[in-house]
Amino acid sequence: MRASPRAVLFAIVFAAATACGGRQVEVRTAPTTTSDQAVQVTNNLSQAVNVYATPTGGQELFLRQVPANTVEKISVQGVASGMNVVFKAVTVDGSRTYQSRNVALSGLYVWSIP
């Protein structure tokens, strides 16, 4: 049994129209997260530093690079209020490392380097 050329042409047109037809999509942005936990870093060095936070029992988190001779307030995402944290700053050339004392992060912690 052979299909008529008209039936084959109809099947191809129908398949193309179905495949190329409009689709309904929903576009959303990621939810914004706010953190009340932050560190204010005063970088008194002549070069930038990479700032990290390490919660007790957790993994080191990269926060941000702070330029030389700059003060920046950095939000600390993923750290609950009252959790103990150690902050670390490493010069961009890797030659020096500075570390804060172990602090219970609650709100804003002010830290100067060096």
SESE-25691 format. One line per 2 residues: number of its first residue (from 1); their letters; for each residue x, y, z of N, C-alpha, C. Coordinates in nm, 2 decimals, always signed. Example, Ala and Ser with C-alpha at 12.3 -4.5 7.8 and 13.67 -1.06 7.14 Angstrom:
2
1> as> +1.32,-0.57,+0.78,+1.23,-0.45,+0.78,+1.32,-0.33,+0.78 | +1.28,-0.22,+0.71,+1.37,-0.11,+0.71,+1.29,+0.00,+0.79 $
This chain:
114
1> mr> +0.08,-0.12,+0.00,+0.00,+0.00,+0.00,+0.09,+0.12,+0.00 | +0.06,+0.21,-0.09,+0.14,+0.34,-0.11,+0.06,+0.46,-0.07 $
3> as> +0.12,+0.55,+0.00,+0.05,+0.67,+0.04,+0.05,+0.77,-0.07 | -0.06,+0.84,-0.09,-0.07,+0.93,-0.20,+0.02,+1.05,-0.17 $
5> pr> +0.08,+1.11,-0.28,+0.17,+1.22,-0.26,+0.10,+1.34,-0.18 | -0.03,+1.35,-0.20,-0.10,+1.46,-0.13,-0.10,+1.43,+0.03 $
7> av> -0.12,+1.30,+0.07,-0.12,+1.27,+0.21,+0.02,+1.29,+0.27 | +0.12,+1.25,+0.19,+0.26,+1.27,+0.24,+0.29,+1.42,+0.26 $
9> lf> +0.25,+1.50,+0.16,+0.27,+1.65,+0.17,+0.19,+1.70,+0.29 | +0.07,+1.66,+0.31,-0.01,+1.71,+0.43,+0.06,+1.67,+0.56 $
11> ai> +0.11,+1.55,+0.57,+0.18,+1.51,+0.69,+0.31,+1.59,+0.72 | +0.38,+1.62,+0.61,+0.50,+1.70,+0.63,+0.46,+1.85,+0.67 $
13> vf> +0.36,+1.91,+0.61,+0.32,+2.04,+0.65,+0.27,+2.04,+0.79 | +0.19,+1.94,+0.83,+0.13,+1.94,+0.96,+0.25,+1.92,+1.07 $
15> aa> +0.35,+1.84,+1.04,+0.46,+1.82,+1.13,+0.54,+1.95,+1.15 | +0.56,+2.02,+1.03,+0.64,+2.14,+1.04,+0.56,+2.25,+1.12 $
17> at> +0.43,+2.26,+1.09,+0.35,+2.36,+1.16,+0.35,+2.33,+1.31 | +0.34,+2.21,+1.35,+0.34,+2.17,+1.49,+0.47,+2.20,+1.56 $
19> ac> +0.58,+2.16,+1.49,+0.72,+2.18,+1.54,+0.76,+2.33,+1.55 | +0.71,+2.41,+1.46,+0.75,+2.55,+1.46,+0.65,+2.64,+1.52 $
21> gg> +0.55,+2.59,+1.58,+0.44,+2.67,+1.64,+0.49,+2.73,+1.77 | +0.41,+2.83,+1.82,+0.45,+2.90,+1.94,+0.43,+2.81,+2.06 $
23> rq> +0.52,+2.84,+2.16,+0.51,+2.77,+2.28,+0.50,+2.87,+2.39 | +0.42,+2.82,+2.49,+0.40,+2.91,+2.61,+0.52,+2.89,+2.71 $
25> ve> +0.59,+2.99,+2.74,+0.69,+2.98,+2.84,+0.67,+3.08,+2.95 | +0.73,+3.05,+3.07,+0.72,+3.14,+3.18,+0.86,+3.18,+3.22 $
27> vr> +0.89,+3.31,+3.22,+1.02,+3.36,+3.25,+1.01,+3.43,+3.39 | +1.10,+3.39,+3.48,+1.11,+3.45,+3.61,+1.26,+3.48,+3.64 $
29> ta> +1.28,+3.57,+3.73,+1.42,+3.59,+3.78,+1.43,+3.52,+3.91 | +1.56,+3.50,+3.95,+1.59,+3.43,+4.07,+1.54,+3.52,+4.19 $
31> pt> +1.49,+3.46,+4.29,+1.45,+3.54,+4.41,+1.57,+3.61,+4.47 | +1.54,+3.73,+4.51,+1.65,+3.81,+4.57,+1.67,+3.76,+4.72 $
33> tt> +1.79,+3.75,+4.75,+1.82,+3.71,+4.89,+1.89,+3.82,+4.96 | +1.85,+3.85,+5.08,+1.92,+3.95,+5.16,+1.98,+3.88,+5.28 $
35> sd> +2.09,+3.94,+5.32,+2.16,+3.89,+5.43,+2.18,+4.00,+5.53 | +2.15,+3.98,+5.65,+2.17,+4.09,+5.75,+2.32,+4.08,+5.80 $
37> qa> +2.38,+3.97,+5.77,+2.52,+3.94,+5.81,+2.62,+4.01,+5.71 | +2.71,+4.09,+5.76,+2.80,+4.15,+5.67,+2.94,+4.18,+5.74 $
39> vq> +3.04,+4.20,+5.66,+3.17,+4.24,+5.72,+3.21,+4.37,+5.64 | +3.26,+4.47,+5.72,+3.31,+4.59,+5.66,+3.46,+4.58,+5.66 $
41> vt> +3.52,+4.57,+5.54,+3.66,+4.55,+5.53,+3.73,+4.68,+5.50 | +3.83,+4.72,+5.58,+3.91,+4.84,+5.55,+4.04,+4.78,+5.50 $
43> nn> +4.07,+4.79,+5.37,+4.20,+4.75,+5.32,+4.29,+4.86,+5.31 | +4.39,+4.86,+5.41,+4.49,+4.97,+5.41,+4.62,+4.94,+5.34 $
45> ls> +4.61,+4.83,+5.26,+4.73,+4.78,+5.19,+4.74,+4.86,+5.05 | +4.86,+4.85,+4.99,+4.87,+4.91,+4.86,+4.83,+4.82,+4.74 $
47> qa> +4.78,+4.70,+4.78,+4.73,+4.62,+4.67,+4.59,+4.55,+4.71 | +4.52,+4.50,+4.62,+4.39,+4.44,+4.65,+4.41,+4.31,+4.72 $
49> vn> +4.30,+4.27,+4.79,+4.30,+4.15,+4.87,+4.17,+4.07,+4.83 | +4.18,+3.94,+4.83,+4.06,+3.85,+4.82,+4.01,+3.82,+4.96 $
51> vy> +3.88,+3.84,+4.98,+3.83,+3.82,+5.12,+3.75,+3.69,+5.12 | +3.77,+3.61,+5.23,+3.70,+3.48,+5.24,+3.64,+3.48,+5.38 $
53> at> +3.54,+3.40,+5.40,+3.48,+3.37,+5.53,+3.47,+3.22,+5.55 | +3.51,+3.17,+5.67,+3.50,+3.03,+5.70,+3.41,+3.01,+5.82 $
55> pt> +3.29,+2.97,+5.81,+3.21,+2.94,+5.92,+3.26,+2.81,+6.00 | +3.24,+2.81,+6.13,+3.28,+2.69,+6.20,+3.22,+2.57,+6.15 $
57> gg> +3.30,+2.47,+6.11,+3.25,+2.35,+6.06,+3.21,+2.35,+5.92 | +3.23,+2.46,+5.85,+3.19,+2.48,+5.71,+3.30,+2.50,+5.62 $
59> qe> +3.27,+2.52,+5.49,+3.37,+2.54,+5.39,+3.40,+2.69,+5.37 | +3.52,+2.72,+5.33,+3.56,+2.86,+5.30,+3.48,+2.91,+5.19 $
61> lf> +3.43,+3.04,+5.21,+3.35,+3.11,+5.11,+3.42,+3.23,+5.06 | +3.44,+3.24,+4.93,+3.49,+3.36,+4.87,+3.39,+3.47,+4.87 $
63> lr> +3.42,+3.58,+4.93,+3.32,+3.69,+4.94,+3.34,+3.79,+4.83 | +3.46,+3.85,+4.82,+3.48,+3.96,+4.72,+3.63,+4.00,+4.72 $
65> qv> +3.67,+4.06,+4.61,+3.80,+4.12,+4.60,+3.78,+4.27,+4.64 | +3.86,+4.32,+4.74,+3.86,+4.45,+4.78,+3.98,+4.53,+4.73 $
67> pa> +3.96,+4.64,+4.66,+4.08,+4.71,+4.60,+4.16,+4.77,+4.71 | +4.28,+4.81,+4.68,+4.38,+4.88,+4.77,+4.32,+5.01,+4.83 $
69> nt> +4.35,+5.03,+4.95,+4.31,+5.16,+5.02,+4.16,+5.19,+5.00 | +4.08,+5.09,+5.03,+3.93,+5.10,+5.01,+3.86,+5.04,+5.13 $
71> ve> +3.74,+5.09,+5.16,+3.65,+5.04,+5.26,+3.53,+4.98,+5.19 | +3.50,+4.86,+5.21,+3.38,+4.80,+5.15,+3.30,+4.72,+5.25 $
73> ki> +3.17,+4.73,+5.24,+3.08,+4.65,+5.32,+3.04,+4.53,+5.23 | +3.06,+4.41,+5.28,+3.04,+4.28,+5.20,+2.93,+4.20,+5.28 $
75> sv> +2.83,+4.16,+5.21,+2.72,+4.08,+5.26,+2.78,+3.94,+5.27 | +2.75,+3.87,+5.38,+2.80,+3.73,+5.40,+2.68,+3.64,+5.39 $
77> qg> +2.66,+3.58,+5.27,+2.54,+3.50,+5.24,+2.57,+3.36,+5.29 | +2.46,+3.30,+5.34,+2.47,+3.16,+5.38,+2.52,+3.14,+5.52 $
79> va> +2.54,+3.24,+5.60,+2.59,+3.23,+5.74,+2.48,+3.29,+5.83 | +2.43,+3.20,+5.92,+2.32,+3.24,+6.01,+2.37,+3.33,+6.12 $
81> sg> +2.29,+3.41,+6.17,+2.32,+3.51,+6.27,+2.37,+3.43,+6.40 | +2.48,+3.47,+6.46,+2.53,+3.41,+6.57,+2.63,+3.30,+6.55 $
83> mn> +2.65,+3.26,+6.42,+2.74,+3.16,+6.38,+2.88,+3.21,+6.39 | +2.98,+3.13,+6.44,+3.12,+3.17,+6.45,+3.18,+3.17,+6.31 $
85> vv> +3.26,+3.27,+6.28,+3.32,+3.28,+6.14,+3.46,+3.34,+6.16 | +3.55,+3.29,+6.07,+3.69,+3.35,+6.07,+3.70,+3.41,+5.93 $
87> fk> +3.74,+3.54,+5.92,+3.76,+3.60,+5.79,+3.91,+3.60,+5.76 | +3.93,+3.59,+5.63,+4.07,+3.58,+5.58,+4.08,+3.67,+5.46 $
89> av> +4.20,+3.74,+5.45,+4.23,+3.82,+5.33,+4.36,+3.78,+5.28 | +4.37,+3.76,+5.15,+4.49,+3.72,+5.08,+4.52,+3.82,+4.98 $
91> tv> +4.64,+3.87,+4.98,+4.68,+3.97,+4.88,+4.67,+3.90,+4.74 | +4.64,+3.98,+4.64,+4.62,+3.92,+4.50,+4.75,+3.85,+4.45 $
93> dg> +4.87,+3.89,+4.50,+4.99,+3.82,+4.45,+5.02,+3.70,+4.54 | +4.93,+3.68,+4.64,+4.95,+3.56,+4.73,+5.06,+3.57,+4.83 $
95> sr> +5.12,+3.68,+4.84,+5.24,+3.69,+4.93,+5.21,+3.71,+5.08 | +5.09,+3.76,+5.11,+5.05,+3.78,+5.25,+4.91,+3.74,+5.27 $
97> ty> +4.89,+3.68,+5.39,+4.76,+3.64,+5.44,+4.73,+3.70,+5.57 | +4.61,+3.75,+5.59,+4.56,+3.81,+5.72,+4.44,+3.74,+5.76 $
99> qs> +4.43,+3.72,+5.89,+4.31,+3.64,+5.94,+4.25,+3.71,+6.06 | +4.12,+3.72,+6.07,+4.05,+3.78,+6.19,+4.05,+3.67,+6.30 $
101> rn> +4.01,+3.72,+6.41,+3.98,+3.63,+6.52,+3.85,+3.55,+6.49 | +3.82,+3.45,+6.56,+3.69,+3.38,+6.55,+3.59,+3.47,+6.61 $
103> va> +3.49,+3.51,+6.53,+3.38,+3.60,+6.57,+3.25,+3.54,+6.56 | +3.16,+3.57,+6.65,+3.02,+3.53,+6.63,+2.95,+3.64,+6.55 $
105> ls> +2.92,+3.61,+6.43,+2.87,+3.71,+6.33,+2.73,+3.74,+6.36 | +2.70,+3.86,+6.40,+2.57,+3.91,+6.43,+2.56,+4.05,+6.38 $
107> gl> +2.50,+4.07,+6.26,+2.49,+4.20,+6.20,+2.62,+4.24,+6.12 | +2.68,+4.35,+6.16,+2.80,+4.40,+6.09,+2.93,+4.38,+6.17 $
109> yv> +3.03,+4.32,+6.11,+3.16,+4.30,+6.18,+3.25,+4.39,+6.11 | +3.33,+4.48,+6.18,+3.42,+4.57,+6.12,+3.56,+4.51,+6.14 $
111> ws> +3.63,+4.51,+6.02,+3.77,+4.44,+6.02,+3.86,+4.53,+5.93 | +3.98,+4.56,+5.99,+4.08,+4.63,+5.92,+4.20,+4.54,+5.88 $
113> ip> +4.25,+4.57,+5.76,+4.37,+4.49,+5.72,+4.48,+4.60,+5.69 | +4.60,+4.59,+5.73,+4.65,+4.51,+5.85,+4.61,+4.58,+5.98 $
